Amino acid sequence: MVKHINTFGRSTSLVQSRDFGSIVSELAVTPRQSAFFCNVHMLMLSQEDLILANAMDSADWVFADGVPVAWLQGRISGKDAQVIRGYEIMLAVCERAAGSSEKVGLIGSTDDVMKGLVNKLHEKFEKLDIPYQYCPPFVEGALISTTSELQMIKDAQVKWLFVGLGCPKQEKWIADHQEHLDCHILGVGAAFDWLSGLVSMPPRWMESIGLGWLYRLLNNPTKMWRRYIIYNSKFLVRVFQMLISNSTKSK
């Protein structure tokens, strides 16, 4: 189902089916899997942030979390490439966990978002067991968890740990701590905000044509302008260079 391909120097997971249940089942087969969800911002930031680049390259799965990255995967591979968003896999995991008594953990965001998220997940999946919930205090740079904090995750016996610290902090945290934990770890970014109901998601039609970023930019320009204006521009330049290079080689 999944093929790993080189995408601007990063190993990403090309997925040709949006059968989320099958993707989650494949994730669950091998213990201690890590999964990232790569959008344009993450891909281009990894070109200049070596720690993020190493974190992505050490991850077991790096899905295309957006139409532009999936398009790029398809262009490079010559195959259909599907968008697999963090919140979609999170919901699929929670559905599986609720039906098989697997425990889920949550780390990231704010107390208000966490409360809303847990409530919404329990509304949707009545039997979902969430024994670990933690909103770490905000810190500049990398978040480093102590041995005792990691032990709390182990003591909760979670099979799935969702990390919603935002990019690149969550990817770096996962890379730093994965080997010390006995669970699958997924960096799901904005999924906490969206699934809590406190932040509105981009309309599906905008997401389907690759304009979800524009919705988020218009709704929060102060926070998002740098991410989307600068890194989207870098992406377009890199794509243009790739197309020109490929055109030259084909002559």
Backbone as CSV, one residue per row, in Angstrom:
resi,resn,N_x,N_y,N_z,CA_x,CA_y,CA_z,C_x,C_y,C_z
1,MET,0.826,-1.203,0.000,0.000,0.000,0.000,0.864,1.257,0.000
2,VAL,1.960,1.241,0.738,2.756,2.440,0.931,4.140,2.252,0.327
3,LYS,4.589,3.262,-0.414,5.922,3.259,-0.989,6.651,4.499,-0.501
4,HIS,7.896,4.345,-0.116,8.677,5.484,0.364,9.494,6.043,-0.791
5,ILE,9.345,7.346,-1.038,10.043,7.983,-2.153,10.779,9.231,-1.672
6,ASN,11.776,9.645,-2.444,12.548,10.852,-2.136,11.799,12.072,-2.642
7,THR,11.459,12.957,-1.717,10.708,14.169,-2.044,11.495,15.383,-1.571
8,PHE,12.181,16.034,-2.482,13.066,17.157,-2.144,14.055,16.766,-1.049
9,GLY,14.590,15.568,-1.153,15.596,15.118,-0.201,15.059,14.424,1.029
10,ARG,13.753,14.422,1.231,13.147,13.755,2.374,12.469,12.472,1.915
11,SER,12.526,11.463,2.771,11.824,10.216,2.501,10.378,10.366,2.952
12,THR,9.448,10.314,1.995,8.031,10.443,2.329,7.282,9.191,1.916
13,SER,6.112,9.010,2.498,5.312,7.803,2.280,4.224,8.085,1.253
14,LEU,4.364,7.509,0.077,3.369,7.676,-0.976,2.246,6.669,-0.751
15,VAL,1.041,7.186,-0.586,-0.130,6.341,-0.316,-1.110,6.485,-1.474
16,GLN,-1.585,5.377,-1.994,-2.475,5.415,-3.149,-3.934,5.136,-2.803
17,SER,-4.213,4.887,-1.530,-5.585,4.624,-1.104,-5.898,5.422,0.157
18,ARG,-7.125,5.945,0.225,-7.546,6.656,1.432,-8.376,5.736,2.338
19,ASP,-8.034,4.471,2.339,-8.646,3.499,3.248,-7.943,3.638,4.597
20,PHE,-8.453,4.536,5.442,-7.771,4.868,6.685,-7.649,3.675,7.621
21,GLY,-8.665,2.810,7.617,-8.606,1.623,8.463,-7.426,0.741,8.111
22,SER,-7.186,0.561,6.812,-6.054,-0.263,6.373,-4.730,0.401,6.705
23,ILE,-4.668,1.732,6.572,-3.440,2.451,6.901,-3.120,2.297,8.382
24,VAL,-4.147,2.440,9.223,-3.939,2.306,10.669,-3.537,0.872,11.012
25,SER,-4.166,-0.100,10.372,-3.798,-1.499,10.619,-2.346,-1.759,10.250
26,GLU,-1.900,-1.162,9.139,-0.511,-1.333,8.723,0.433,-0.649,9.713
27,LEU,0.028,0.494,10.212,0.817,1.187,11.238,0.962,0.328,12.487
28,ALA,-0.121,-0.352,12.831,-0.167,-1.086,14.101,0.619,-2.388,14.084
29,VAL,0.969,-2.868,12.901,1.614,-4.176,12.787,2.946,-4.228,13.515
30,THR,3.773,-3.184,13.332,5.103,-3.149,13.935,5.089,-2.242,15.160
31,PRO,5.643,-2.687,16.286,5.644,-1.858,17.497,6.413,-0.553,17.320
32,ARG,6.013,0.462,18.069,6.737,1.725,18.198,6.961,2.419,16.863
33,GLN,5.884,2.582,16.112,5.966,3.306,14.847,5.751,4.800,15.080
34,SER,6.422,5.620,14.275,6.211,7.060,14.325,5.651,7.521,12.989
35,ALA,4.756,8.497,13.038,4.131,9.000,11.815,4.075,10.520,11.849
36,PHE,4.557,11.138,10.768,4.467,12.585,10.587,3.516,12.863,9.430
37,PHE,3.024,14.089,9.376,2.106,14.500,8.321,2.677,15.772,7.704
38,CYS,3.189,15.623,6.493,4.033,16.644,5.879,3.250,17.558,4.942
39,ASN,3.221,18.842,5.282,2.666,19.831,4.369,3.819,20.632,3.748
40,VAL,3.491,21.636,2.952,4.525,22.435,2.285,5.454,23.083,3.300
41,HIS,4.892,23.618,4.385,5.706,24.275,5.401,6.753,23.328,5.963
42,MET,6.350,22.128,6.353,7.293,21.169,6.931,8.355,20.770,5.918
43,LEU,7.921,20.485,4.685,8.863,20.035,3.667,9.933,21.082,3.388
44,MET,9.517,22.343,3.252,10.482,23.391,2.923,11.302,23.814,4.141
45,LEU,10.692,23.771,5.329,11.448,24.084,6.542,12.564,23.069,6.753
46,SER,12.313,21.825,6.361,13.320,20.775,6.527,14.536,21.000,5.630
47,GLN,14.395,21.874,4.619,15.525,22.174,3.750,16.553,23.060,4.451
48,GLU,16.114,23.736,5.515,17.013,24.654,6.224,17.191,24.304,7.700
49,ASP,16.394,23.381,8.203,16.466,22.956,9.609,16.944,21.508,9.635
50,LEU,18.241,21.318,9.904,18.830,19.980,9.843,18.221,19.044,10.878
51,ILE,17.871,19.564,12.056,17.290,18.712,13.097,15.930,18.186,12.651
52,LEU,15.132,19.055,12.039,13.841,18.610,11.508,14.054,17.611,10.379
53,ALA,15.014,17.878,9.505,15.302,16.958,8.398,15.655,15.569,8.925
54,ASN,16.501,15.534,9.946,16.888,14.240,10.531,15.702,13.550,11.189
55,ALA,14.842,14.350,11.838,13.650,13.782,12.470,12.734,13.154,11.428
56,MET,12.542,13.843,10.314,11.687,13.314,9.250,12.279,12.044,8.651
57,ASP,13.589,12.058,8.439,14.234,10.899,7.828,14.284,9.696,8.765
58,SER,14.146,9.939,10.064,14.148,8.829,11.020,12.742,8.312,11.313
59,ALA,11.720,9.025,10.838,10.334,8.607,11.071,9.997,7.384,10.226
60,ASP,9.078,6.581,10.711,8.660,5.397,9.966,7.721,5.744,8.815
61,TRP,6.927,6.794,9.032,5.946,7.209,8.029,5.941,8.729,7.957
62,VAL,5.950,9.268,6.731,5.799,10.713,6.519,4.758,10.878,5.416
63,PHE,3.513,11.080,5.820,2.410,11.169,4.879,2.293,12.575,4.281
64,ALA,1.704,12.661,3.107,1.448,13.949,2.465,0.199,14.568,3.079
65,ASP,0.385,15.615,3.850,-0.739,16.281,4.521,-1.096,17.551,3.752
66,GLY,-1.509,17.368,2.520,-1.867,18.509,1.696,-1.711,18.182,0.222
67,VAL,-2.529,18.826,-0.610,-2.535,18.565,-2.041,-1.192,18.851,-2.708
68,PRO,-0.501,19.968,-2.391,0.769,20.227,-3.076,1.811,19.131,-2.866
69,VAL,1.928,18.618,-1.650,2.923,17.567,-1.387,2.524,16.273,-2.075
70,ALA,1.222,15.938,-2.045,0.764,14.739,-2.746,0.987,14.880,-4.253
71,TRP,0.731,16.072,-4.784,0.985,16.312,-6.213,2.462,16.093,-6.529
72,LEU,3.337,16.615,-5.678,4.772,16.460,-5.887,5.172,14.990,-5.845
73,GLN,4.627,14.243,-4.889,4.899,12.809,-4.828,4.493,12.120,-6.130
74,GLY,3.319,12.480,-6.636,2.829,11.879,-7.866,3.686,12.249,-9.057
75,ARG,4.131,13.496,-9.084,4.973,13.956,-10.192,6.308,13.211,-10.197
76,ILE,6.869,12.999,-9.028,8.167,12.331,-8.919,8.039,10.838,-9.227
77,SER,6.982,10.216,-8.722,6.844,8.758,-8.814,6.116,8.285,-10.065
78,GLY,5.316,9.171,-10.664,4.480,8.760,-11.784,3.268,7.950,-11.359
79,LYS,2.924,7.985,-10.074,1.790,7.231,-9.534,0.795,8.184,-8.868
80,ASP,-0.430,7.699,-8.688,-1.399,8.471,-7.910,-0.904,8.581,-6.471
81,ALA,-1.050,9.747,-5.887,-0.649,9.953,-4.498,-1.794,10.620,-3.753
82,GLN,-2.170,10.055,-2.631,-3.314,10.545,-1.880,-2.887,11.423,-0.699
83,VAL,-3.726,12.394,-0.386,-3.528,13.233,0.800,-4.019,12.465,2.024
84,ILE,-3.172,12.371,3.039,-3.529,11.696,4.294,-3.292,12.690,5.423
85,ARG,-4.362,13.239,5.953,-4.228,14.299,6.951,-4.168,13.719,8.368
86,GLY,-3.483,14.466,9.229,-3.298,14.002,10.598,-4.593,13.758,11.331
87,TYR,-5.557,14.662,11.187,-6.805,14.497,11.927,-7.596,13.294,11.424
88,GLU,-7.452,12.961,10.127,-8.159,11.812,9.578,-7.626,10.506,10.176
89,ILE,-6.308,10.394,10.245,-5.713,9.199,10.840,-5.986,9.158,12.334
90,MET,-5.993,10.311,12.983,-6.293,10.354,14.415,-7.679,9.794,14.695
91,LEU,-8.658,10.178,13.887,-10.017,9.663,14.063,-10.074,8.166,13.776
92,ALA,-9.337,7.730,12.760,-9.330,6.301,12.432,-8.678,5.483,13.538
93,VAL,-7.617,6.016,14.126,-6.962,5.333,15.246,-7.904,5.248,16.439
94,CYS,-8.574,6.356,16.740,-9.480,6.379,17.896,-10.645,5.409,17.702
95,GLU,-11.122,5.285,16.466,-12.192,4.315,16.190,-11.695,2.901,16.448
96,ARG,-10.486,2.606,15.982,-9.914,1.286,16.216,-9.699,1.057,17.706
97,ALA,-9.130,2.050,18.381,-8.799,1.911,19.799,-10.052,1.693,20.640
98,ALA,-11.127,2.411,20.323,-12.365,2.274,21.082,-12.966,0.883,20.926
99,GLY,-12.747,0.279,19.752,-13.322,-1.036,19.505,-12.454,-2.191,19.942
100,SER,-11.200,-1.903,20.319,-10.284,-2.997,20.679,-9.600,-2.779,22.025
101,SER,-10.130,-1.844,22.805,-9.623,-1.569,24.161,-8.160,-1.135,24.174
102,GLU,-7.730,-0.453,23.116,-6.388,0.123,23.077,-6.427,1.523,23.668
103,LYS,-5.443,1.846,24.482,-5.424,3.136,25.168,-4.733,4.200,24.327
104,VAL,-5.232,5.422,24.493,-4.745,6.550,23.707,-4.232,7.635,24.651
105,GLY,-3.133,8.285,24.256,-2.586,9.397,25.025,-2.528,10.658,24.180
106,LEU,-2.588,11.817,24.841,-2.580,13.113,24.165,-1.589,14.038,24.854
107,ILE,-0.702,14.666,24.082,0.219,15.649,24.642,0.286,16.852,23.715
108,GLY,0.093,18.049,24.308,0.189,19.267,23.518,-0.944,20.229,23.761
109,SER,-0.886,21.375,23.089,-1.914,22.403,23.061,-2.158,23.039,24.435
110,THR,-3.374,23.557,24.635,-3.730,24.271,25.861,-4.771,23.480,26.638
111,ASP,-4.995,23.893,27.881,-5.983,23.201,28.710,-7.377,23.249,28.094
112,ASP,-7.751,24.407,27.549,-9.081,24.546,26.948,-9.241,23.640,25.738
113,VAL,-8.220,23.617,24.887,-8.279,22.759,23.700,-8.307,21.297,24.109
114,MET,-7.484,20.936,25.088,-7.431,19.542,25.531,-8.787,19.099,26.085
115,LYS,-9.395,19.935,26.887,-10.702,19.595,27.452,-11.732,19.407,26.345
116,GLY,-11.746,20.337,25.386,-12.684,20.225,24.275,-12.418,19.005,23.419
117,LEU,-11.141,18.702,23.201,-10.756,17.548,22.391,-11.217,16.247,23.029
118,VAL,-10.940,16.097,24.304,-11.327,14.870,25.006,-12.842,14.702,24.992
119,ASN,-13.553,15.786,25.229,-15.019,15.717,25.210,-15.552,15.295,23.840
120,LYS,-15.002,15.882,22.799,-15.459,15.556,21.442,-15.129,14.104,21.079
121,LEU,-13.942,13.650,21.476,-13.569,12.269,21.168,-14.464,11.279,21.903
122,HIS,-14.808,11.595,23.142,-15.685,10.711,23.909,-17.111,10.731,23.364
123,GLU,-17.528,11.870,22.835,-18.845,11.932,22.202,-18.900,11.020,20.973
124,LYS,-17.815,11.007,20.224,-17.766,10.240,18.981,-17.445,8.772,19.218
125,PHE,-16.577,8.518,20.204,-16.148,7.147,20.499,-16.346,6.910,21.999
126,GLU,-17.525,6.454,22.346,-17.933,6.362,23.751,-16.988,5.516,24.595
127,LYS,-16.442,4.454,24.027,-15.604,3.534,24.803,-14.116,3.874,24.734
128,LEU,-13.770,5.001,24.148,-12.356,5.351,24.000,-11.730,5.642,25.366
129,ASP,-10.600,4.992,25.631,-9.889,5.149,26.899,-8.697,6.081,26.676
130,ILE,-8.714,7.246,27.365,-7.641,8.244,27.223,-7.020,8.479,28.604
131,PRO,-6.157,7.581,29.068,-5.613,7.693,30.417,-4.507,8.731,30.563
132,TYR,-3.975,9.213,29.427,-2.879,10.187,29.512,-3.230,11.431,28.716
133,GLN,-3.244,12.572,29.423,-3.498,13.872,28.808,-2.533,14.874,29.457
134,TYR,-1.774,15.600,28.634,-0.800,16.529,29.207,-0.625,17.732,28.280
135,CYS,-0.761,18.913,28.872,-0.509,20.159,28.154,0.770,20.779,28.730
136,PRO,1.909,20.573,28.092,3.158,21.110,28.636,3.177,22.629,28.550
137,PRO,3.861,23.287,29.482,3.980,24.746,29.399,4.743,25.143,28.141
138,PHE,4.400,26.290,27.589,5.061,26.732,26.362,6.525,27.058,26.622
139,VAL,7.383,26.585,25.744,8.805,26.910,25.808,9.287,27.259,24.410
140,GLU,10.222,28.196,24.321,10.853,28.496,23.044,11.776,27.335,22.683
141,GLY,11.802,26.979,21.427,12.693,25.909,21.013,12.128,24.543,21.336
142,ALA,13.030,23.592,21.474,12.622,22.196,21.659,12.024,21.950,23.040
143,LEU,11.022,21.077,23.098,10.459,20.625,24.364,11.184,19.352,24.775
144,ILE,11.785,19.369,25.944,12.495,18.206,26.464,11.722,17.663,27.662
145,SER,11.303,16.421,27.566,10.561,15.792,28.660,11.518,15.052,29.585
146,THR,11.223,15.109,30.869,12.069,14.453,31.862,11.791,12.950,31.895
147,THR,12.664,12.234,32.547,12.487,10.792,32.692,11.176,10.467,33.398
148,SER,10.842,11.263,34.414,9.599,11.011,35.154,8.375,11.293,34.294
149,GLU,8.464,12.298,33.435,7.342,12.592,32.534,7.150,11.472,31.521
150,LEU,8.238,10.941,31.006,8.152,9.820,30.078,7.619,8.573,30.777
151,GLN,7.987,8.410,32.049,7.508,7.256,32.809,5.993,7.322,32.995
152,MET,5.454,8.523,33.113,4.001,8.673,33.244,3.286,8.164,31.992
153,ILE,3.890,8.399,30.828,3.302,7.890,29.586,3.350,6.364,29.582
154,LYS,4.484,5.811,30.006,4.620,4.351,30.064,3.622,3.757,31.051
155,ASP,3.484,4.400,32.216,2.573,3.888,33.245,1.119,3.891,32.769
156,ALA,0.801,4.823,31.865,-0.574,4.896,31.340,-0.862,3.763,30.359
157,GLN,0.197,3.096,29.898,0.086,1.933,29.001,-0.680,2.259,27.714
158,VAL,-0.387,3.421,27.161,-1.050,3.794,25.914,-0.408,3.050,24.740
159,LYS,-1.225,2.699,23.788,-0.722,2.091,22.548,-0.467,3.157,21.497
160,TRP,-1.261,4.251,21.571,-1.163,5.341,20.599,-0.986,6.662,21.346
161,LEU,0.026,7.419,20.970,0.260,8.734,21.566,0.203,9.787,20.469
162,PHE,-0.728,10.731,20.616,-0.845,11.832,19.665,-0.138,13.059,20.233
163,VAL,0.700,13.680,19.396,1.474,14.842,19.819,1.025,16.049,18.994
164,GLY,0.508,17.058,19.677,0.007,18.252,19.004,0.732,19.496,19.459
165,LEU,2.034,19.531,19.218,2.869,20.658,19.638,3.140,21.641,18.512
166,GLY,2.717,21.304,17.299,3.010,22.139,16.142,4.367,21.801,15.543
167,CYS,4.513,22.113,14.266,5.762,21.844,13.538,6.727,23.018,13.716
168,PRO,8.002,22.783,13.977,8.712,21.503,13.988,8.892,20.901,15.390
169,LYS,8.272,21.538,16.387,8.508,21.098,17.763,8.061,19.657,17.983
170,GLN,6.895,19.293,17.435,6.385,17.945,17.706,7.245,16.877,17.026
171,GLU,7.720,17.153,15.817,8.560,16.179,15.119,9.887,15.975,15.849
172,LYS,10.450,17.054,16.356,11.714,16.949,17.091,11.500,16.224,18.419
173,TRP,10.377,16.475,19.072,10.083,15.791,20.333,9.955,14.287,20.089
174,ILE,9.247,13.923,19.035,9.062,12.503,18.733,10.406,11.843,18.438
175,ALA,11.235,12.493,17.629,12.542,11.930,17.298,13.414,11.750,18.539
176,ASP,13.308,12.696,19.478,14.130,12.643,20.695,13.665,11.581,21.678
177,HIS,12.349,11.289,21.699,11.805,10.470,22.778,11.209,9.131,22.353
178,GLN,11.120,8.899,21.055,10.467,7.682,20.591,11.097,6.414,21.152
179,GLU,12.430,6.353,21.182,13.097,5.128,21.620,12.868,4.835,23.096
180,HIS,12.405,5.831,23.854,12.169,5.633,25.287,10.725,5.245,25.597
181,LEU,9.872,5.172,24.578,8.453,4.890,24.785,8.047,3.620,24.038
182,ASP,7.028,2.949,24.549,6.588,1.672,23.980,5.230,1.817,23.301
183,CYS,5.112,2.836,22.448,3.826,3.076,21.796,4.064,3.689,20.420
184,HIS,3.003,3.709,19.625,3.039,4.418,18.350,2.873,5.911,18.644
185,ILE,3.637,6.755,17.949,3.583,8.199,18.206,3.300,8.925,16.895
186,LEU,2.274,9.753,16.898,1.873,10.472,15.700,1.862,11.979,15.973
187,GLY,2.587,12.730,15.149,2.586,14.191,15.268,1.488,14.775,14.410
188,VAL,0.415,15.239,15.037,-0.801,15.569,14.281,-1.111,17.062,14.213
189,GLY,-0.202,17.910,14.718,-0.338,19.350,14.504,-1.668,19.941,14.898
190,ALA,-2.351,20.552,13.909,-3.583,21.296,14.170,-4.780,20.404,14.472
191,ALA,-4.608,19.090,14.436,-5.743,18.190,14.684,-6.376,18.440,16.045
192,PHE,-5.577,18.749,17.060,-6.135,19.010,18.391,-7.105,20.186,18.337
193,ASP,-6.675,21.283,17.711,-7.517,22.481,17.620,-8.797,22.193,16.847
194,TRP,-8.650,21.517,15.709,-9.812,21.273,14.855,-10.795,20.315,15.492
195,LEU,-10.306,19.201,16.020,-11.206,18.196,16.574,-11.824,18.631,17.901
196,SER,-11.209,19.601,18.564,-11.792,20.125,19.805,-13.020,20.983,19.527
197,GLY,-13.132,21.457,18.281,-14.240,22.323,17.910,-13.997,23.785,18.210
198,LEU,-12.823,24.120,18.752,-12.520,25.505,19.110,-11.937,26.302,17.957
199,VAL,-11.442,25.621,16.938,-10.901,26.277,15.745,-11.577,25.662,14.526
200,SER,-12.086,26.510,13.644,-12.805,25.987,12.478,-11.832,25.430,11.441
201,MET,-12.219,24.303,10.849,-11.417,23.671,9.806,-11.692,24.332,8.460
202,PRO,-10.713,24.319,7.560,-10.976,24.817,6.208,-12.094,24.023,5.560
203,PRO,-12.932,24.662,4.752,-13.978,23.930,4.034,-13.362,22.821,3.185
204,ARG,-14.095,21.727,3.060,-13.563,20.579,2.337,-13.219,20.922,0.889
205,TRP,-14.024,21.800,0.269,-13.751,22.120,-1.135,-12.433,22.856,-1.285
206,MET,-12.085,23.682,-0.288,-10.808,24.392,-0.351,-9.646,23.423,-0.137
207,GLU,-9.823,22.485,0.778,-8.787,21.481,1.006,-8.570,20.634,-0.248
208,SER,-9.660,20.302,-0.934,-9.570,19.382,-2.075,-8.805,19.976,-3.247
209,ILE,-8.748,21.308,-3.338,-8.013,21.937,-4.442,-6.722,22.597,-3.957
210,GLY,-6.329,22.259,-2.724,-5.045,22.737,-2.226,-5.054,24.149,-1.681
211,LEU,-6.237,24.674,-1.286,-6.318,26.046,-0.784,-6.655,26.108,0.706
212,GLY,-6.483,24.993,1.407,-6.711,25.023,2.850,-5.804,26.024,3.543
213,TRP,-4.583,26.177,3.027,-3.622,27.126,3.599,-4.154,28.561,3.522
214,LEU,-4.873,28.879,2.429,-5.404,30.231,2.257,-6.471,30.523,3.302
215,TYR,-7.307,29.544,3.594,-8.326,29.701,4.634,-7.675,29.976,5.984
216,ARG,-6.627,29.204,6.311,-5.953,29.395,7.596,-5.220,30.723,7.643
217,LEU,-4.663,31.143,6.518,-3.971,32.432,6.464,-4.949,33.579,6.691
218,LEU,-6.102,33.532,6.033,-7.087,34.611,6.166,-7.683,34.668,7.569
219,ASN,-7.775,33.509,8.229,-8.355,33.466,9.565,-7.357,33.797,10.665
220,ASN,-6.075,33.699,10.372,-5.060,34.011,11.390,-3.800,34.540,10.706
221,PRO,-3.906,35.722,10.060,-2.773,36.224,9.267,-1.536,36.531,10.097
222,THR,-1.712,37.008,11.330,-0.559,37.359,12.154,0.326,36.153,12.426
223,LYS,-0.283,35.009,12.686,0.466,33.796,13.003,0.935,33.066,11.748
224,MET,0.130,33.121,10.686,0.355,32.236,9.551,1.058,32.871,8.356
225,TRP,1.210,34.207,8.319,1.697,34.825,7.094,3.083,34.328,6.707
226,ARG,3.972,34.208,7.693,5.332,33.782,7.379,5.342,32.348,6.837
227,ARG,4.596,31.489,7.515,4.566,30.087,7.104,4.122,29.941,5.660
228,TYR,3.025,30.607,5.302,2.447,30.360,3.998,3.042,31.229,2.895
229,ILE,3.292,32.492,3.162,3.835,33.350,2.108,5.268,32.967,1.782
230,ILE,6.094,32.810,2.802,7.510,32.521,2.564,7.722,31.090,2.090
231,TYR,7.174,30.118,2.830,7.474,28.718,2.510,6.713,28.224,1.290
232,ASN,5.505,28.732,1.042,4.826,28.374,-0.200,5.593,28.900,-1.408
233,SER,6.153,30.112,-1.269,6.947,30.681,-2.363,8.195,29.846,-2.613
234,LYS,8.858,29.415,-1.549,10.042,28.571,-1.705,9.683,27.253,-2.380
235,PHE,8.516,26.720,-2.040,8.051,25.475,-2.652,7.855,25.663,-4.158
236,LEU,7.195,26.756,-4.539,6.929,27.001,-5.954,8.225,27.169,-6.740
237,VAL,9.193,27.866,-6.151,10.491,28.040,-6.818,11.167,26.687,-7.016
238,ARG,11.135,25.852,-5.976,11.788,24.541,-6.061,11.081,23.651,-7.089
239,VAL,9.764,23.698,-7.129,9.016,22.922,-8.116,9.358,23.395,-9.528
240,PHE,9.417,24.698,-9.728,9.755,25.259,-11.039,11.140,24.792,-11.478
241,GLN,12.090,24.818,-10.555,13.443,24.355,-10.868,13.437,22.876,-11.254
242,MET,12.638,22.086,-10.533,12.552,20.655,-10.836,11.969,20.421,-12.220
243,LEU,10.905,21.153,-12.553,10.267,20.976,-13.842,11.192,21.381,-14.980
244,ILE,11.920,22.495,-14.788,12.870,22.938,-15.805,13.973,21.902,-15.986
245,SER,14.480,21.388,-14.881,15.553,20.384,-14.934,15.079,19.124,-15.647
246,ASN,13.863,18.672,-15.316,13.324,17.467,-15.954,13.087,17.685,-17.443
247,SER,12.639,18.898,-17.797,12.398,19.205,-19.191,13.699,19.200,-19.985
248,THR,14.759,19.724,-19.364,16.075,19.760,-20.018,16.621,18.353,-20.226
249,LYS,16.437,17.495,-19.222,16.951,16.128,-19.309,16.226,15.313,-20.370
250,SER,14.949,15.632,-20.595,14.151,14.851,-21.533,14.441,15.195,-22.994
251,LYS,15.158,16.303,-23.216,15.455,16.713,-24.588,16.620,15.907,-25.168
